[in-house]
Amino acid sequence: MTSQSNGRDWTEDDVRELRELAAGHTPTGVIIVKLGRSEAAIRAKAESEGIPLAPANRAQS
């Protein structure tokens, strides 16, 4: 099942970038901008791929 945000399927490169951003503890809001997808689409894909995301309201240091 693919995300329907923006009507685009997830490519291998999209998933790779999501993994890299999540591994770097990038805030979800930044991931939204970088991938050009909705928060719901990012969270759904991360969950389906077993990718842990930083909490949405994580304090910036």
C-alpha positions as CSV (number, residue, x, y, z in Angstrom):
1,M,0.0,0.0,0.0
2,T,1.4,3.4,-0.9
3,S,0.7,6.9,0.4
4,Q,-1.8,9.0,-1.4
5,S,-0.4,12.4,-0.3
6,N,0.3,14.4,-3.4
7,G,-0.7,11.3,-5.5
8,R,2.9,10.1,-5.5
9,D,4.1,6.6,-4.8
10,W,7.1,6.2,-2.5
11,T,10.3,5.5,-4.4
12,E,13.3,3.6,-2.9
13,D,15.1,6.9,-2.8
14,D,12.3,8.5,-0.8
15,V,12.4,5.6,1.7
16,R,16.2,5.8,1.9
17,E,16.0,9.5,2.6
18,L,13.3,9.0,5.2
19,R,15.5,6.4,7.0
20,E,18.5,8.7,6.9
21,L,16.6,11.7,8.2
22,A,15.0,9.6,11.0
23,A,18.4,8.1,11.9
24,G,19.7,11.6,12.3
25,H,16.8,12.5,14.7
26,T,15.5,15.1,12.2
27,P,12.2,16.6,13.5
28,T,9.1,15.5,11.7
29,G,8.4,19.0,10.5
30,V,11.7,19.1,8.7
31,I,11.1,15.7,7.2
32,I,7.8,17.0,5.9
33,V,9.5,19.9,4.1
34,K,12.4,17.8,2.7
35,L,10.2,15.0,1.4
36,G,7.3,17.2,0.3
37,R,4.8,14.9,2.0
38,S,2.2,15.2,4.7
39,E,2.9,14.3,8.3
40,A,0.3,11.5,8.0
41,A,2.0,10.1,4.9
42,I,5.4,10.2,6.6
43,R,4.2,8.6,9.8
44,A,2.3,5.9,8.0
45,K,5.3,5.0,5.8
46,A,7.7,5.1,8.7
47,E,5.5,2.7,10.6
48,S,5.1,0.4,7.7
49,E,8.9,0.3,7.2
50,G,9.7,0.0,10.9
51,I,11.4,3.4,11.0
52,P,11.3,5.1,14.4
53,L,10.6,8.9,14.2
54,A,11.6,11.5,16.8
55,P,8.6,12.8,18.8
56,A,6.8,15.7,17.0
57,N,7.3,18.1,19.9
58,R,10.9,17.4,20.6
59,A,12.7,20.3,22.0
60,Q,15.4,21.8,19.8
61,S,18.9,22.2,21.3
